[in-house]
Amino acid sequence: MIFDAYGSYRPMFTMDKVEIDLEAIFVGNDMRIKDIVFMRRLNGGTVYTTSLRVPIKWVIEVNAGFCSQKKIKVGDLAIL
């Protein structure tokens, strides 16, 4: 799932009623991956991330382990 951050800002990203662990890939206006955050399913099905230190434009949500499996890392170019 891809979320448009509608501009470049530092969001707090949360998801509710999630049944599986996820990863959030944060992409800047330059289409470079700025951060990858593991989002663990918590009691009640809510997952959380911490606020970023860099502005982002997009958030791409994938299953946990996807980035390591595909060798995706911070600094890579994202093609949406």
PDB file with one MODEL, atoms N, CA, C and O in Angstrom:
MODEL        1
ATOM      1  N   MET A   1       0.852  -1.163   0.000  1.00  0.00           N
ATOM      2  CA  MET A   1       0.000   0.000   0.000  1.00  0.00           C
ATOM      3  C   MET A   1       0.906   1.236   0.000  1.00  0.00           C
ATOM      4  O   MET A   1       1.916   1.259   0.702  1.00  0.00           O
ATOM      5  N   ILE A   2       0.557   2.250  -0.772  1.00  0.00           N
ATOM      6  CA  ILE A   2       1.329   3.490  -0.847  1.00  0.00           C
ATOM      7  C   ILE A   2       0.468   4.638  -0.342  1.00  0.00           C
ATOM      8  O   ILE A   2      -0.689   4.788  -0.735  1.00  0.00           O
ATOM      9  N   PHE A   3       1.052   5.441   0.533  1.00  0.00           N
ATOM     10  CA  PHE A   3       0.364   6.602   1.084  1.00  0.00           C
ATOM     11  C   PHE A   3       1.077   7.867   0.626  1.00  0.00           C
ATOM     12  O   PHE A   3       2.301   7.953   0.727  1.00  0.00           O
ATOM     13  N   ASP A   4       0.340   8.844   0.127  1.00  0.00           N
ATOM     14  CA  ASP A   4       0.885  10.143  -0.266  1.00  0.00           C
ATOM     15  C   ASP A   4       0.853  11.034   0.965  1.00  0.00           C
ATOM     16  O   ASP A   4      -0.204  11.242   1.560  1.00  0.00           O
ATOM     17  N   ALA A   5       2.012  11.560   1.346  1.00  0.00           N
ATOM     18  CA  ALA A   5       2.102  12.429   2.525  1.00  0.00           C
ATOM     19  C   ALA A   5       1.673  13.860   2.207  1.00  0.00           C
ATOM     20  O   ALA A   5       1.692  14.714   3.093  1.00  0.00           O
ATOM     21  N   TYR A   6       1.289  14.137   0.965  1.00  0.00           N
ATOM     22  CA  TYR A   6       0.792  15.455   0.543  1.00  0.00           C
ATOM     23  C   TYR A   6       1.745  16.575   0.912  1.00  0.00           C
ATOM     24  O   TYR A   6       1.347  17.567   1.522  1.00  0.00           O
ATOM     25  N   GLY A   7       2.980  16.415   0.547  1.00  0.00           N
ATOM     26  CA  GLY A   7       3.987  17.423   0.834  1.00  0.00           C
ATOM     27  C   GLY A   7       5.122  16.807   1.606  1.00  0.00           C
ATOM     28  O   GLY A   7       5.091  15.626   1.955  1.00  0.00           O
ATOM     29  N   SER A   8       6.101  17.598   1.864  1.00  0.00           N
ATOM     30  CA  SER A   8       7.291  17.110   2.539  1.00  0.00           C
ATOM     31  C   SER A   8       7.245  17.521   4.005  1.00  0.00           C
ATOM     32  O   SER A   8       7.444  18.691   4.331  1.00  0.00           O
ATOM     33  N   TYR A   9       6.987  16.579   4.876  1.00  0.00           N
ATOM     34  CA  TYR A   9       6.923  16.879   6.300  1.00  0.00           C
ATOM     35  C   TYR A   9       7.366  15.666   7.105  1.00  0.00           C
ATOM     36  O   TYR A   9       7.657  14.611   6.543  1.00  0.00           O
ATOM     37  N   ARG A  10       7.414  15.819   8.409  1.00  0.00           N
ATOM     38  CA  ARG A  10       7.887  14.754   9.291  1.00  0.00           C
ATOM     39  C   ARG A  10       6.694  14.108  10.016  1.00  0.00           C
ATOM     40  O   ARG A  10       6.286  14.593  11.071  1.00  0.00           O
ATOM     41  N   PRO A  11       6.140  13.039   9.474  1.00  0.00           N
ATOM     42  CA  PRO A  11       4.911  12.482  10.044  1.00  0.00           C
ATOM     43  C   PRO A  11       5.164  11.482  11.168  1.00  0.00           C
ATOM     44  O   PRO A  11       6.267  10.956  11.318  1.00  0.00           O
ATOM     45  N   MET A  12       4.135  11.238  11.941  1.00  0.00           N
ATOM     46  CA  MET A  12       4.056  10.085  12.835  1.00  0.00           C
ATOM     47  C   MET A  12       3.090   9.143  12.135  1.00  0.00           C
ATOM     48  O   MET A  12       1.947   9.523  11.879  1.00  0.00           O
ATOM     49  N   PHE A  13       3.507   7.950  11.826  1.00  0.00           N
ATOM     50  CA  PHE A  13       2.711   7.032  11.026  1.00  0.00           C
ATOM     51  C   PHE A  13       2.211   5.900  11.911  1.00  0.00           C
ATOM     52  O   PHE A  13       3.014   5.206  12.535  1.00  0.00           O
ATOM     53  N   THR A  14       0.911   5.705  11.977  1.00  0.00           N
ATOM     54  CA  THR A  14       0.327   4.618  12.764  1.00  0.00           C
ATOM     55  C   THR A  14      -0.729   3.908  11.934  1.00  0.00           C
ATOM     56  O   THR A  14      -1.335   4.492  11.036  1.00  0.00           O
ATOM     57  N   MET A  15      -0.937   2.642  12.251  1.00  0.00           N
ATOM     58  CA  MET A  15      -1.979   1.865  11.587  1.00  0.00           C
ATOM     59  C   MET A  15      -2.788   1.174  12.660  1.00  0.00           C
ATOM     60  O   MET A  15      -2.242   0.762  13.684  1.00  0.00           O
ATOM     61  N   ASP A  16      -4.077   1.042  12.440  1.00  0.00           N
ATOM     62  CA  ASP A  16      -4.970   0.437  13.417  1.00  0.00           C
ATOM     63  C   ASP A  16      -5.527  -0.877  12.867  1.00  0.00           C
ATOM     64  O   ASP A  16      -5.751  -1.011  11.664  1.00  0.00           O
ATOM     65  N   LYS A  17      -5.745  -1.830  13.751  1.00  0.00           N
ATOM     66  CA  LYS A  17      -6.349  -3.121  13.420  1.00  0.00           C
ATOM     67  C   LYS A  17      -5.545  -3.886  12.373  1.00  0.00           C
ATOM     68  O   LYS A  17      -6.107  -4.428  11.422  1.00  0.00           O
ATOM     69  N   VAL A  18      -4.232  -3.926  12.554  1.00  0.00           N
ATOM     70  CA  VAL A  18      -3.343  -4.651  11.660  1.00  0.00           C
ATOM     71  C   VAL A  18      -3.048  -6.022  12.273  1.00  0.00           C
ATOM     72  O   VAL A  18      -2.719  -6.119  13.455  1.00  0.00           O
ATOM     73  N   GLU A  19      -3.166  -7.065  11.476  1.00  0.00           N
ATOM     74  CA  GLU A  19      -3.012  -8.434  11.972  1.00  0.00           C
ATOM     75  C   GLU A  19      -1.604  -8.998  11.819  1.00  0.00           C
ATOM     76  O   GLU A  19      -1.296 -10.040  12.398  1.00  0.00           O
ATOM     77  N   ILE A  20      -0.741  -8.329  11.049  1.00  0.00           N
ATOM     78  CA  ILE A  20       0.609  -8.845  10.795  1.00  0.00           C
ATOM     79  C   ILE A  20       1.632  -7.746  11.030  1.00  0.00           C
ATOM     80  O   ILE A  20       1.294  -6.563  11.030  1.00  0.00           O
ATOM     81  N   ASP A  21       2.904  -8.147  11.234  1.00  0.00           N
ATOM     82  CA  ASP A  21       3.993  -7.175  11.328  1.00  0.00           C
ATOM     83  C   ASP A  21       4.249  -6.590   9.947  1.00  0.00           C
ATOM     84  O   ASP A  21       4.121  -7.281   8.936  1.00  0.00           O
ATOM     85  N   LEU A  22       4.613  -5.306   9.911  1.00  0.00           N
ATOM     86  CA  LEU A  22       4.823  -4.584   8.657  1.00  0.00           C
ATOM     87  C   LEU A  22       6.151  -3.845   8.670  1.00  0.00           C
ATOM     88  O   LEU A  22       6.806  -3.740   9.707  1.00  0.00           O
ATOM     89  N   GLU A  23       6.541  -3.335   7.510  1.00  0.00           N
ATOM     90  CA  GLU A  23       7.629  -2.374   7.388  1.00  0.00           C
ATOM     91  C   GLU A  23       7.078  -1.159   6.655  1.00  0.00           C
ATOM     92  O   GLU A  23       6.272  -1.293   5.735  1.00  0.00           O
ATOM     93  N   ALA A  24       7.513   0.014   7.062  1.00  0.00           N
ATOM     94  CA  ALA A  24       7.143   1.252   6.376  1.00  0.00           C
ATOM     95  C   ALA A  24       8.396   1.802   5.719  1.00  0.00           C
ATOM     96  O   ALA A  24       9.419   2.002   6.373  1.00  0.00           O
ATOM     97  N   ILE A  25       8.304   2.044   4.414  1.00  0.00           N
ATOM     98  CA  ILE A  25       9.408   2.617   3.642  1.00  0.00           C
ATOM     99  C   ILE A  25       9.065   4.082   3.422  1.00  0.00           C
ATOM    100  O   ILE A  25       8.064   4.393   2.775  1.00  0.00           O
ATOM    101  N   PHE A  26       9.879   4.982   3.949  1.00  0.00           N
ATOM    102  CA  PHE A  26       9.637   6.422   3.849  1.00  0.00           C
ATOM    103  C   PHE A  26      10.478   6.991   2.712  1.00  0.00           C
ATOM    104  O   PHE A  26      11.701   6.847   2.701  1.00  0.00           O
ATOM    105  N   VAL A  27       9.809   7.644   1.747  1.00  0.00           N
ATOM    106  CA  VAL A  27      10.448   8.135   0.524  1.00  0.00           C
ATOM    107  C   VAL A  27      10.330   9.650   0.465  1.00  0.00           C
ATOM    108  O   VAL A  27       9.256  10.204   0.696  1.00  0.00           O
ATOM    109  N   GLY A  28      11.443  10.323   0.155  1.00  0.00           N
ATOM    110  CA  GLY A  28      11.463  11.782   0.055  1.00  0.00           C
ATOM    111  C   GLY A  28      11.031  12.283  -1.308  1.00  0.00           C
ATOM    112  O   GLY A  28      10.763  11.495  -2.214  1.00  0.00           O
ATOM    113  N   ASN A  29      10.965  13.611  -1.448  1.00  0.00           N
ATOM    114  CA  ASN A  29      10.603  14.230  -2.730  1.00  0.00           C
ATOM    115  C   ASN A  29      11.575  13.863  -3.837  1.00  0.00           C
ATOM    116  O   ASN A  29      11.208  13.872  -5.012  1.00  0.00           O
ATOM    117  N   ASP A  30      12.808  13.541  -3.479  1.00  0.00           N
ATOM    118  CA  ASP A  30      13.822  13.171  -4.471  1.00  0.00           C
ATOM    119  C   ASP A  30      13.710  11.696  -4.873  1.00  0.00           C
ATOM    120  O   ASP A  30      14.540  11.191  -5.629  1.00  0.00           O
ATOM    121  N   MET A  31      12.673  11.003  -4.359  1.00  0.00           N
ATOM    122  CA  MET A  31      12.397   9.597  -4.637  1.00  0.00           C
ATOM    123  C   MET A  31      13.436   8.652  -4.041  1.00  0.00           C
ATOM    124  O   MET A  31      13.509   7.488  -4.434  1.00  0.00           O
ATOM    125  N   ARG A  32      14.234   9.136  -3.104  1.00  0.00           N
ATOM    126  CA  ARG A  32      15.193   8.289  -2.387  1.00  0.00           C
ATOM    127  C   ARG A  32      14.564   7.799  -1.094  1.00  0.00           C
ATOM    128  O   ARG A  32      13.806   8.522  -0.447  1.00  0.00           O
ATOM    129  N   ILE A  33      14.883   6.564  -0.724  1.00  0.00           N
ATOM    130  CA  ILE A  33      14.386   6.010   0.531  1.00  0.00           C
ATOM    131  C   ILE A  33      15.126   6.681   1.680  1.00  0.00           C
ATOM    132  O   ILE A  33      16.353   6.624   1.765  1.00  0.00           O
ATOM    133  N   LYS A  34      14.360   7.316   2.558  1.00  0.00           N
ATOM    134  CA  LYS A  34      14.927   8.064   3.688  1.00  0.00           C
ATOM    135  C   LYS A  34      15.009   7.230   4.953  1.00  0.00           C
ATOM    136  O   LYS A  34      15.903   7.436   5.775  1.00  0.00           O
ATOM    137  N   ASP A  35      14.081   6.286   5.121  1.00  0.00           N
ATOM    138  CA  ASP A  35      14.067   5.455   6.315  1.00  0.00           C
ATOM    139  C   ASP A  35      13.216   4.227   6.057  1.00  0.00           C
ATOM    140  O   ASP A  35      12.280   4.262   5.257  1.00  0.00           O
ATOM    141  N   ILE A  36      13.545   3.146   6.737  1.00  0.00           N
ATOM    142  CA  ILE A  36      12.750   1.926   6.721  1.00  0.00           C
ATOM    143  C   ILE A  36      12.508   1.561   8.177  1.00  0.00           C
ATOM    144  O   ILE A  36      13.455   1.377   8.941  1.00  0.00           O
ATOM    145  N   VAL A  37      11.238   1.456   8.561  1.00  0.00           N
ATOM    146  CA  VAL A  37      10.891   1.240   9.958  1.00  0.00           C
ATOM    147  C   VAL A  37      10.069  -0.032  10.097  1.00  0.00           C
ATOM    148  O   VAL A  37       9.059  -0.209   9.417  1.00  0.00           O
ATOM    149  N   PHE A  38      10.514  -0.920  10.989  1.00  0.00           N
ATOM    150  CA  PHE A  38       9.763  -2.132  11.314  1.00  0.00           C
ATOM    151  C   PHE A  38       8.590  -1.742  12.196  1.00  0.00           C
ATOM    152  O   PHE A  38       8.761  -1.011  13.172  1.00  0.00           O
ATOM    153  N   MET A  39       7.414  -2.219  11.863  1.00  0.00           N
ATOM    154  CA  MET A  39       6.200  -1.883  12.606  1.00  0.00           C
ATOM    155  C   MET A  39       5.592  -3.174  13.148  1.00  0.00           C
ATOM    156  O   MET A  39       4.970  -3.936  12.407  1.00  0.00           O
ATOM    157  N   ARG A  40       5.775  -3.410  14.430  1.00  0.00           N
ATOM    158  CA  ARG A  40       5.296  -4.640  15.055  1.00  0.00           C
ATOM    159  C   ARG A  40       3.821  -4.534  15.434  1.00  0.00           C
ATOM    160  O   ARG A  40       3.367  -3.517  15.959  1.00  0.00           O
ATOM    161  N   ARG A  41       3.087  -5.607  15.155  1.00  0.00           N
ATOM    162  CA  ARG A  41       1.693  -5.684  15.580  1.00  0.00           C
ATOM    163  C   ARG A  41       1.682  -5.740  17.100  1.00  0.00           C
ATOM    164  O   ARG A  41       2.336  -6.591  17.704  1.00  0.00           O
ATOM    165  N   LEU A  42       0.947  -4.842  17.703  1.00  0.00           N
ATOM    166  CA  LEU A  42       0.872  -4.769  19.157  1.00  0.00           C
ATOM    167  C   LEU A  42      -0.470  -5.267  19.651  1.00  0.00           C
ATOM    168  O   LEU A  42      -1.366  -5.549  18.855  1.00  0.00           O
ATOM    169  N   ASN A  43      -0.606  -5.372  20.934  1.00  0.00           N
ATOM    170  CA  ASN A  43      -1.853  -5.801  21.552  1.00  0.00           C
ATOM    171  C   ASN A  43      -2.995  -4.912  21.044  1.00  0.00           C
ATOM    172  O   ASN A  43      -2.903  -3.687  21.111  1.00  0.00           O
ATOM    173  N   GLY A  44      -4.036  -5.507  20.552  1.00  0.00           N
ATOM    174  CA  GLY A  44      -5.150  -4.745  20.003  1.00  0.00           C
ATOM    175  C   GLY A  44      -5.008  -4.497  18.515  1.00  0.00           C
ATOM    176  O   GLY A  44      -5.890  -3.890  17.906  1.00  0.00           O
ATOM    177  N   GLY A  45      -3.910  -4.955  17.910  1.00  0.00           N
ATOM    178  CA  GLY A  45      -3.753  -4.858  16.469  1.00  0.00           C
ATOM    179  C   GLY A  45      -3.278  -3.519  15.953  1.00  0.00           C
ATOM    180  O   GLY A  45      -3.445  -3.236  14.767  1.00  0.00           O
ATOM    181  N   THR A  46      -2.689  -2.679  16.797  1.00  0.00           N
ATOM    182  CA  THR A  46      -2.202  -1.383  16.347  1.00  0.00           C
ATOM    183  C   THR A  46      -0.686  -1.422  16.212  1.00  0.00           C
ATOM    184  O   THR A  46      -0.003  -1.966  17.079  1.00  0.00           O
ATOM    185  N   VAL A  47      -0.152  -0.852  15.134  1.00  0.00           N
ATOM    186  CA  VAL A  47       1.294  -0.754  14.964  1.00  0.00           C
ATOM    187  C   VAL A  47       1.696   0.711  14.961  1.00  0.00           C
ATOM    188  O   VAL A  47       0.916   1.573  14.556  1.00  0.00           O
ATOM    189  N   TYR A  48       2.903   0.993  15.410  1.00  0.00           N
ATOM    190  CA  TYR A  48       3.373   2.373  15.537  1.00  0.00           C
ATOM    191  C   TYR A  48       4.756   2.524  14.920  1.00  0.00           C
ATOM    192  O   TYR A  48       5.513   1.558  14.821  1.00  0.00           O
ATOM    193  N   THR A  49       5.075   3.736  14.510  1.00  0.00           N
ATOM    194  CA  THR A  49       6.447   4.077  14.162  1.00  0.00           C
ATOM    195  C   THR A  49       6.808   5.335  14.935  1.00  0.00           C
ATOM    196  O   THR A  49       5.940   6.004  15.494  1.00  0.00           O
ATOM    197  N   THR A  50       8.077   5.644  14.960  1.00  0.00           N
ATOM    198  CA  THR A  50       8.504   6.886  15.574  1.00  0.00           C
ATOM    199  C   THR A  50       8.549   7.982  14.524  1.00  0.00           C
ATOM    200  O   THR A  50       8.594   7.693  13.328  1.00  0.00           O
ATOM    201  N   SER A  51       8.538   9.232  14.956  1.00  0.00           N
ATOM    202  CA  SER A  51       8.631  10.363  14.036  1.00  0.00           C
ATOM    203  C   SER A  51       9.980  10.343  13.328  1.00  0.00           C
ATOM    204  O   SER A  51      10.995   9.981  13.922  1.00  0.00           O
ATOM    205  N   LEU A  52       9.986  10.725  12.085  1.00  0.00           N
ATOM    206  CA  LEU A  52      11.221  10.804  11.304  1.00  0.00           C
ATOM    207  C   LEU A  52      11.954  12.100  11.579  1.00  0.00           C
ATOM    208  O   LEU A  52      11.367  13.085  12.026  1.00  0.00           O
ATOM    209  N   ARG A  53      13.249  12.081  11.305  1.00  0.00           N
ATOM    210  CA  ARG A  53      14.050  13.293  11.416  1.00  0.00           C
ATOM    211  C   ARG A  53      14.199  13.990  10.069  1.00  0.00           C
ATOM    212  O   ARG A  53      14.708  15.108   9.999  1.00  0.00           O
ATOM    213  N   VAL A  54      13.754  13.329   8.998  1.00  0.00           N
ATOM    214  CA  VAL A  54      13.857  13.912   7.656  1.00  0.00           C
ATOM    215  C   VAL A  54      12.479  14.001   7.028  1.00  0.00           C
ATOM    216  O   VAL A  54      11.632  13.145   7.283  1.00  0.00           O
ATOM    217  N   PRO A  55      12.235  15.022   6.212  1.00  0.00           N
ATOM    218  CA  PRO A  55      10.935  15.140   5.541  1.00  0.00           C
ATOM    219  C   PRO A  55      10.724  14.016   4.524  1.00  0.00           C
ATOM    220  O   PRO A  55      11.677  13.549   3.899  1.00  0.00           O
ATOM    221  N   ILE A  56       9.486  13.591   4.366  1.00  0.00           N
ATOM    222  CA  ILE A  56       9.160  12.554   3.386  1.00  0.00           C
ATOM    223  C   ILE A  56       7.947  12.965   2.560  1.00  0.00           C
ATOM    224  O   ILE A  56       7.190  13.859   2.937  1.00  0.00           O
ATOM    225  N   LYS A  57       7.782  12.293   1.430  1.00  0.00           N
ATOM    226  CA  LYS A  57       6.653  12.536   0.531  1.00  0.00           C
ATOM    227  C   LYS A  57       5.731  11.323   0.452  1.00  0.00           C
ATOM    228  O   LYS A  57       4.514  11.476   0.354  1.00  0.00           O
ATOM    229  N   TRP A  58       6.298  10.125   0.493  1.00  0.00           N
ATOM    230  CA  TRP A  58       5.534   8.890   0.348  1.00  0.00           C
ATOM    231  C   TRP A  58       5.852   7.931   1.484  1.00  0.00           C
ATOM    232  O   TRP A  58       6.953   7.947   2.033  1.00  0.00           O
ATOM    233  N   VAL A  59       4.876   7.094   1.830  1.00  0.00           N
ATOM    234  CA  VAL A  59       5.087   5.969   2.741  1.00  0.00           C
ATOM    235  C   VAL A  59       4.600   4.716   2.028  1.00  0.00           C
ATOM    236  O   VAL A  59       3.450   4.648   1.595  1.00  0.00           O
ATOM    237  N   ILE A  60       5.475   3.726   1.908  1.00  0.00           N
ATOM    238  CA  ILE A  60       5.121   2.462   1.269  1.00  0.00           C
ATOM    239  C   ILE A  60       5.081   1.399   2.360  1.00  0.00           C
ATOM    240  O   ILE A  60       6.060   1.193   3.077  1.00  0.00           O
ATOM    241  N   GLU A  61       3.951   0.734   2.475  1.00  0.00           N
ATOM    242  CA  GLU A  61       3.763  -0.276   3.510  1.00  0.00           C
ATOM    243  C   GLU A  61       3.904  -1.658   2.881  1.00  0.00           C
ATOM    244  O   GLU A  61       3.239  -1.975   1.895  1.00  0.00           O
ATOM    245  N   VAL A  62       4.784  -2.483   3.468  1.00  0.00           N
ATOM    246  CA  VAL A  62       5.032  -3.836   2.958  1.00  0.00           C
ATOM    247  C   VAL A  62       5.035  -4.819   4.128  1.00  0.00           C
ATOM    248  O   VAL A  62       5.118  -4.405   5.284  1.00  0.00           O
ATOM    249  N   ASN A  63       4.947  -6.097   3.838  1.00  0.00           N
ATOM    250  CA  ASN A  63       5.043  -7.114   4.876  1.00  0.00           C
ATOM    251  C   ASN A  63       6.430  -7.074   5.506  1.00  0.00           C
ATOM    252  O   ASN A  63       7.415  -6.770   4.833  1.00  0.00           O
ATOM    253  N   ALA A  64       6.505  -7.379   6.785  1.00  0.00           N
ATOM    254  CA  ALA A  64       7.791  -7.409   7.494  1.00  0.00           C
ATOM    255  C   ALA A  64       8.729  -8.402   6.814  1.00  0.00           C
ATOM    256  O   ALA A  64       8.319  -9.500   6.437  1.00  0.00           O
ATOM    257  N   GLY A  65       9.985  -8.008   6.663  1.00  0.00           N
ATOM    258  CA  GLY A  65      10.983  -8.853   6.028  1.00  0.00           C
ATOM    259  C   GLY A  65      11.150  -8.615   4.544  1.00  0.00           C
ATOM    260  O   GLY A  65      12.111  -9.103   3.949  1.00  0.00           O
ATOM    261  N   PHE A  66      10.236  -7.875   3.927  1.00  0.00           N
ATOM    262  CA  PHE A  66      10.284  -7.630   2.483  1.00  0.00           C
ATOM    263  C   PHE A  66      11.566  -6.910   2.074  1.00  0.00           C
ATOM    264  O   PHE A  66      12.198  -7.281   1.085  1.00  0.00           O
ATOM    265  N   CYS A  67      11.950  -5.883   2.830  1.00  0.00           N
ATOM    266  CA  CYS A  67      13.119  -5.081   2.455  1.00  0.00           C
ATOM    267  C   CYS A  67      14.410  -5.888   2.506  1.00  0.00           C
ATOM    268  O   CYS A  67      15.242  -5.782   1.604  1.00  0.00           O
ATOM    269  N   SER A  68      14.585  -6.690   3.548  1.00  0.00           N
ATOM    270  CA  SER A  68      15.801  -7.502   3.612  1.00  0.00           C
ATOM    271  C   SER A  68      15.793  -8.583   2.536  1.00  0.00           C
ATOM    272  O   SER A  68      16.835  -8.898   1.961  1.00  0.00           O
ATOM    273  N   GLN A  69      14.630  -9.147   2.266  1.00  0.00           N
ATOM    274  CA  GLN A  69      14.510 -10.174   1.236  1.00  0.00           C
ATOM    275  C   GLN A  69      14.863  -9.617  -0.143  1.00  0.00           C
ATOM    276  O   GLN A  69      15.522 -10.289  -0.937  1.00  0.00           O
ATOM    277  N   LYS A  70      14.426  -8.392  -0.425  1.00  0.00           N
ATOM    278  CA  LYS A  70      14.661  -7.767  -1.734  1.00  0.00           C
ATOM    279  C   LYS A  70      15.905  -6.873  -1.743  1.00  0.00           C
ATOM    280  O   LYS A  70      16.206  -6.232  -2.750  1.00  0.00           O
ATOM    281  N   LYS A  71      16.631  -6.835  -0.603  1.00  0.00           N
ATOM    282  CA  LYS A  71      17.859  -6.029  -0.467  1.00  0.00           C
ATOM    283  C   LYS A  71      17.605  -4.534  -0.687  1.00  0.00           C
ATOM    284  O   LYS A  71      18.418  -3.839  -1.296  1.00  0.00           O
ATOM    285  N   ILE A  72      16.471  -4.055  -0.185  1.00  0.00           N
ATOM    286  CA  ILE A  72      16.121  -2.639  -0.254  1.00  0.00           C
ATOM    287  C   ILE A  72      16.709  -1.942   0.964  1.00  0.00           C
ATOM    288  O   ILE A  72      16.591  -2.437   2.085  1.00  0.00           O
ATOM    289  N   LYS A  73      17.345  -0.786   0.744  1.00  0.00           N
ATOM    290  CA  LYS A  73      17.993  -0.087   1.854  1.00  0.00           C
ATOM    291  C   LYS A  73      17.826   1.421   1.730  1.00  0.00           C
ATOM    292  O   LYS A  73      17.473   1.944   0.673  1.00  0.00           O
ATOM    293  N   VAL A  74      18.090   2.101   2.837  1.00  0.00           N
ATOM    294  CA  VAL A  74      18.054   3.577   2.856  1.00  0.00           C
ATOM    295  C   VAL A  74      19.019   4.102   1.805  1.00  0.00           C
ATOM    296  O   VAL A  74      20.147   3.622   1.690  1.00  0.00           O
ATOM    297  N   GLY A  75      18.570   5.087   1.041  1.00  0.00           N
ATOM    298  CA  GLY A  75      19.378   5.681  -0.021  1.00  0.00           C
ATOM    299  C   GLY A  75      19.039   5.163  -1.403  1.00  0.00           C
ATOM    300  O   GLY A  75      19.375   5.797  -2.404  1.00  0.00           O
ATOM    301  N   ASP A  76      18.375   4.012  -1.472  1.00  0.00           N
ATOM    302  CA  ASP A  76      17.967   3.457  -2.769  1.00  0.00           C
ATOM    303  C   ASP A  76      16.937   4.371  -3.426  1.00  0.00           C
ATOM    304  O   ASP A  76      16.213   5.104  -2.752  1.00  0.00           O
ATOM    305  N   LEU A  77      16.886   4.312  -4.749  1.00  0.00           N
ATOM    306  CA  LEU A  77      15.898   5.050  -5.519  1.00  0.00           C
ATOM    307  C   LEU A  77      14.594   4.252  -5.554  1.00  0.00           C
ATOM    308  O   LEU A  77      14.594   3.069  -5.894  1.00  0.00           O
ATOM    309  N   ALA A  78      13.488   4.903  -5.202  1.00  0.00           N
ATOM    310  CA  ALA A  78      12.172   4.265  -5.260  1.00  0.00           C
ATOM    311  C   ALA A  78      11.502   4.633  -6.572  1.00  0.00           C
ATOM    312  O   ALA A  78      11.472   5.804  -6.952  1.00  0.00           O
ATOM    313  N   ILE A  79      10.976   3.657  -7.251  1.00  0.00           N
ATOM    314  CA  ILE A  79      10.248   3.890  -8.502  1.00  0.00           C
ATOM    315  C   ILE A  79       8.805   3.491  -8.253  1.00  0.00           C
ATOM    316  O   ILE A  79       8.496   2.310  -8.098  1.00  0.00           O
ATOM    317  N   LEU A  80       7.922   4.485  -8.216  1.00  0.00           N
ATOM    318  CA  LEU A  80       6.507   4.229  -7.916  1.00  0.00           C
ATOM    319  C   LEU A  80       5.692   4.169  -9.181  1.00  0.00           C
ATOM    320  O   LEU A  80       4.479   3.961  -9.124  1.00  0.00           O
TER     321      LEU A  80
ENDMDL
END
